[in-house]
């Protein structure tokens, strides 16, 4: 009887152990049409850790909004994907769990991409993919890319004589003009003594900013850019002129590759050109990253998963499947990226780029900055006056925003 009881207890304990082990699982939200890129890594992770990984696809920009509801309800993910410009508000709202990555682990990623998922010294995400503006040129109209923006300016003057355009760019918007403003001495927010973003220090009207905007204005005053590209519909106008072979080059992002290819354009891709001061144009860096939900029941396992799938051999597979550029240092010189003209151009430009400030106050910058740029390049206001007014407006809006949150 005692033996029977002992056996029963052992079997019961074994069953409970198996149930507990079987219950160990992770829920992962991946970007839409991107889960193929991590299938191999997931299969290996499941074998090594004896964990069931459930993957659900949804647009990455919408995941954090869904987490706000699903997390507290207990039906959210352990791991999700977000863009870096959502990081600041997500951290403030307590939606994300900090991660533990030592210096060597952080060094595996490009510095700008890693910085995009840090708040001060605290890491909240691991970079997955980067995208940024590049120069896209029609090889039939421009056999090879030019080195400097001044050369494109001269080329554009000749193109106008033939009723064509040389280089087209949305210099009336901060997202595109930032490439000149930052290397010429402007900034959006300064930093305090601890290296944290200081939203009270807005630097869009520095002498460097004014010089940059004045230089970009010349592309409009010299009739090198059509007035039709000003405003919200400007990108459509640029795409139309390029696909109709009426423009030799454009500044645009990787999202334009497929439409240009579908339009039958024989195009090439290069990093952005040099500025008059000899520095390469910068750009805003968009970074997607894997993060861990505050409501994850096993945050340690969730981070192990993120580290596992971001090993170079798995990242290489992910690139082959998704064509998203991974900011992994070990792959920058791998032939798979180095010998791919598009990928190598994006990768090189991404190293010159800087992430958008990951703070909620950034949303107060876009409107006033874009309005000031449009007034400046269209000649309706002098750049200094327009930028001074923009900084005043941004500062007032941020103060109002911060006061309402107290």
C-alpha positions in Angstrom: 0.0 0.0 0.0 2.9 2.3 0.9 4.7 1.5 -2.4 1.5 2.1 -4.3 1.1 5.5 -2.6 4.7 6.4 -3.3 4.4 5.5 -7.0 1.2 7.5 -7.2 2.9 10.5 -5.6 5.9 10.2 -7.9 3.6 9.9 -11.0 1.6 12.9 -9.8 4.8 15.0 -9.2 6.1 14.0 -12.7 2.8 15.0 -14.3 2.8 18.3 -12.5 6.4 18.8 -13.6 5.6 18.0 -17.2 2.5 20.3 -17.0 4.6 23.2 -15.6 7.3 22.6 -18.3 4.7 22.3 -21.0 3.1 25.5 -19.8 6.3 27.5 -20.4 5.6 29.5 -23.5 6.2 33.0 -25.0 3.9 35.1 -27.1 5.7 37.2 -29.7 4.2 40.0 -31.9 6.1 40.3 -35.1 5.7 42.9 -37.8 3.3 42.2 -40.7 4.7 39.8 -43.3 8.0 39.5 -41.4 7.6 36.4 -39.3 9.2 34.2 -42.0 12.4 36.0 -41.1 12.5 34.5 -37.6 11.1 31.0 -38.2 14.5 29.3 -38.2 15.6 31.1 -35.1 12.4 30.3 -33.3 12.6 26.6 -34.2 16.1 26.4 -32.7 15.1 28.4 -29.7 12.2 26.1 -29.0 14.4 23.0 -29.1 17.2 24.5 -27.0 14.9 26.0 -24.3 12.0 23.5 -24.6 9.6 26.5 -24.9 6.6 27.0 -27.1 6.7 30.3 -29.0 3.5 31.6 -30.4 3.9 34.3 -33.1 1.2 36.8 -34.2 1.7 39.3 -37.0 0.5 42.9 -36.9 1.7 46.3 -38.1 4.6 47.2 -35.9 3.5 50.9 -35.5 0.2 49.7 -34.0 1.6 47.1 -31.5 2.2 49.5 -28.6 -1.4 50.8 -28.8 -2.8 47.3 -28.7 -0.4 46.4 -25.7 -2.1 49.2 -23.7 -5.3 47.1 -23.6 -4.1 43.6 -24.0 -1.2 43.8 -21.5 -3.4 44.6 -18.4 -6.0 42.1 -19.6 -3.4 39.3 -19.5 -3.6 38.5 -23.2 -0.7 40.6 -24.5 2.7 39.5 -25.8 6.0 38.9 -24.0 7.9 40.3 -26.9 6.8 42.9 -29.4 8.2 45.2 -32.1 8.0 49.0 -31.9 9.6 52.0 -33.8 12.1 53.9 -31.8 10.0 57.1 -31.9 7.4 55.4 -29.7 10.0 54.4 -27.0 9.9 57.6 -24.9 6.1 57.7 -24.3 6.1 53.9 -23.8 8.6 54.1 -21.0 6.9 57.1 -19.4 3.6 55.1 -19.4 5.3 52.0 -17.9 4.5 49.7 -20.8 8.0 48.3 -21.2 10.5 46.3 -19.1 14.1 47.4 -19.0 16.6 44.9 -20.5 20.0 43.9 -19.2 22.7 44.1 -21.9 26.4 44.5 -21.0 28.8 46.7 -23.0 29.9 43.8 -25.3 26.3 42.9 -26.1 25.4 46.5 -26.9 28.6 46.8 -29.1 27.2 44.1 -31.4 24.9 46.8 -32.8 25.7 50.1 -34.5 25.9 52.9 -31.9 23.2 55.0 -33.5 20.7 52.1 -33.6 21.5 51.0 -30.0 21.1 54.6 -28.8 17.7 54.6 -30.3 16.5 52.1 -27.7 18.1 53.6 -24.6 16.8 56.2 -22.2 19.9 57.5 -20.5 21.9 54.4 -19.6 18.9 52.1 -19.5 18.3 49.8 -22.4 14.7 49.1 -23.3 15.0 47.3 -26.7 17.3 45.5 -29.1 17.5 47.0 -32.6 16.0 44.8 -35.3 16.1 46.9 -38.5 17.0 50.3 -39.7 15.8 52.5 -42.5 16.8 56.0 -43.5 16.9 58.4 -46.4 19.2 57.6 -49.3 19.9 59.0 -52.7 18.1 57.1 -55.5 19.2 57.9 -59.1 18.0 56.9 -62.6 21.1 55.3 -64.2 19.8 56.1 -67.7 19.9 59.9 -66.8 22.8 59.8 -64.3 25.2 56.9 -64.9 26.7 57.2 -61.4 25.9 59.3 -58.3 27.6 62.6 -57.7 29.7 63.3 -54.6 28.3 66.6 -53.3 25.1 68.5 -53.0 26.9 71.4 -54.8 27.6 69.0 -57.8 23.9 68.1 -57.8 23.0 71.8 -57.8 25.2 72.4 -60.9 23.8 69.2 -62.5 20.3 70.4 -61.8 20.9 73.7 -63.5 21.9 71.9 -66.7 18.9 69.5 -66.4 16.5 72.5 -66.2 17.9 73.7 -69.6 16.7 70.3 -71.0 13.3 70.8 -69.3 14.1 68.1 -66.7 15.0 68.2 -63.0 18.3 67.0 -61.5 17.8 66.3 -57.8 14.4 66.4 -56.1 14.0 66.5 -52.3 11.4 67.7 -49.8 13.6 70.4 -48.3 10.5 72.1 -47.0 10.1 69.4 -44.3 12.3 68.8 -41.3 12.5 65.0 -42.0 14.4 65.7 -45.2 16.2 69.0 -44.4 17.6 67.5 -41.2 20.3 66.0 -43.4 21.8 69.5 -43.9 20.8 71.1 -40.6 22.5 68.6 -38.2 25.9 68.5 -39.8 25.9 72.3 -40.2 25.4 72.9 -36.5 21.7 72.7 -35.7 19.9 70.3 -33.3 16.4 69.6 -32.1 17.0 69.1 -28.4 20.1 69.6 -26.4 21.3 67.4 -23.6 21.8 67.9 -19.9 24.9 67.2 -17.8 23.8 63.5 -17.5 23.5 63.1 -21.3 19.7 63.0 -21.2 17.6 64.9 -23.7 16.8 68.5 -22.5 13.5 69.4 -24.1 13.9 73.0 -22.9 16.8 73.5 -25.2 15.6 73.7 -28.8 18.3 74.3 -31.3 16.5 74.7 -34.6 17.4 78.4 -34.9 21.2 78.2 -34.3 23.5 80.0 -36.7 24.2 76.6 -38.3 20.5 75.9 -38.7 19.9 79.2 -40.4 22.9 78.7 -42.7 21.6 75.2 -43.7 18.1 76.4 -44.4 19.4 79.4 -46.4 21.5 77.0 -48.5 18.6 74.6 -49.2 16.4 77.6 -50.1 18.7 78.3 -53.0 17.4 75.1 -54.7 14.0 76.8 -54.8 15.1 80.3 -55.7 17.2 79.0 -58.6 14.1 77.1 -59.9 15.9 73.7 -59.4 12.9 72.3 -57.5 9.2 72.6 -58.7 6.8 74.6 -56.4 4.5 71.6 -56.7 6.6 69.6 -54.2 5.8 72.0 -51.4 3.3 70.8 -48.8 1.7 67.6 -47.9 1.4 66.2 -51.5 4.9 67.0 -52.4 6.1 63.4 -52.2 3.5 62.3 -54.7 4.8 64.9 -57.1 8.4 63.8 -56.6 7.5 60.1 -57.2 5.6 61.0 -60.3 8.4 63.1 -61.8 11.0 60.3 -61.1 8.9 57.5 -62.4 8.0 59.5 -65.5 11.8 59.9 -66.0 11.6 63.7 -65.7 14.0 63.8 -62.7 17.4 62.2 -62.5 17.6 61.7 -58.7 15.6 61.9 -55.6 16.2 61.8 -51.8 13.8 59.1 -50.5 13.7 56.0 -48.4 13.8 52.2 -48.9 10.0 52.2 -49.0 10.3 53.7 -52.5 12.5 50.9 -54.0 9.6 48.5 -54.9 7.4 51.2 -56.5 10.3 52.5 -58.6 11.2 49.0 -59.7 7.6 48.3 -60.6 7.6 51.5 -62.7 10.5 50.1 -64.7 13.1 52.6 -63.6 16.7 51.5 -63.9 17.8 52.9 -60.6 20.8 52.9 -58.3 21.1 53.7 -54.6 23.8 55.7 -52.8 24.4 57.3 -49.5 23.5 61.0 -49.3 26.0 63.5 -50.8 28.5 65.8 -49.1 27.5 69.3 -47.9 29.4 72.5 -48.7 31.4 72.1 -45.4 32.7 68.7 -46.6 30.6 66.7 -44.1 28.2 64.0 -45.4 24.5 64.7 -45.2 23.0 63.2 -42.2 19.4 61.8 -41.9 16.9 60.7 -39.3 17.3 57.0 -38.4 14.2 54.9 -38.1 14.8 51.8 -36.0 12.5 48.9 -35.3 13.4 47.1 -32.1 12.3 44.1 -30.1 11.1 45.0 -26.6 9.6 43.2 -23.6 6.2 44.0 -22.2 5.8 45.0 -18.5 3.2 42.3 -18.3 5.4 39.5 -19.5 5.2 36.6 -17.0 8.8 35.6 -17.8 10.9 38.6 -18.6 14.1 36.7 -18.3 13.1 34.2 -20.9 11.7 36.9 -23.1 15.1 38.6 -23.1 16.9 35.3 -23.8 14.6 34.9 -26.8 15.5 38.4 -28.1 19.2 37.8 -27.6 19.0 34.3 -29.3 17.2 35.4 -32.5 19.6 38.4 -32.9 22.7 36.2 -33.2 24.4 37.0 -36.5 23.6 33.7 -38.2 19.9 34.2 -37.6 20.0 37.9 -38.5 21.5 37.0 -41.8 18.6 34.7 -42.5 16.2 37.4 -41.5 17.7 39.8 -43.9 17.5 37.3 -46.8 13.8 36.7 -46.1 12.7 40.3 -45.3 15.3 42.6 -47.0 15.2 44.8 -43.9 18.7 46.2 -43.1 20.0 44.8 -39.7 22.1 47.2 -37.7 24.4 44.4 -36.6 28.1 45.2 -36.8 29.2 41.7 -37.8 27.1 41.8 -40.9 28.0 45.3 -42.2 31.0 43.9 -44.1 29.4 40.6 -44.9 29.2 40.2 -48.7 25.4 39.6 -48.4 25.1 43.3 -47.5 28.3 44.8 -48.8 27.8 43.5 -52.3 24.1 44.6 -52.4 24.0 48.1 -53.7 20.7 49.1 -52.0 21.5 47.4 -48.7 25.0 48.7 -48.5 23.9 52.3 -49.2 21.2 52.1 -46.5 23.6 50.6 -44.1 26.3 53.2 -44.7 23.8 56.1 -44.4 22.4 54.6 -41.3 25.8 54.9 -39.7 25.7 58.6 -40.5 22.2 59.0 -39.3 20.8 59.9 -35.9 17.6 58.6 -34.3 14.8 60.9 -33.7 14.6 62.1 -30.1 12.6 59.4 -28.4 10.6 61.7 -26.1 6.9 62.6 -26.3 7.8 66.3 -26.8 9.1 65.4 -30.3 5.5 65.5 -31.5 5.4 69.2 -30.8 8.3 69.8 -33.2 7.0 68.6 -36.5 4.3 71.2 -37.2 6.1 74.4 -36.4 9.4 73.2 -37.9 7.7 72.2 -41.2 5.8 75.5 -41.3 9.0 77.5 -40.8 10.8 75.6 -43.5 8.0 76.0 -46.0 7.9 79.8 -45.3 11.7 79.9 -45.6 12.3 78.0 -48.9 9.3 79.6 -50.6 10.7 83.1 -49.8 7.7 84.2 -47.7 9.9 84.8 -44.7 13.6 85.0 -44.0 15.0 81.7 -42.6 16.2 83.3 -39.3 12.8 84.9 -38.6 10.9 81.8 -39.5 13.1 79.5 -37.4 13.0 81.9 -34.4 9.3 81.9 -34.5 9.2 78.1 -34.8 11.4 77.7 -31.7 9.2 80.0 -29.7 6.1 78.0 -30.8 7.7 74.6 -30.1 8.8 75.8 -26.6 5.4 77.1 -25.8 3.7 73.9 -26.9 6.1 71.8 -24.9 5.5 73.9 -21.8 1.8 73.5 -22.2 2.1 69.8 -22.8 4.3 69.3 -19.7 2.0 71.4 -17.6 -1.1 69.3 -18.6 0.8 66.1 -17.7 1.5 67.2 -14.1 
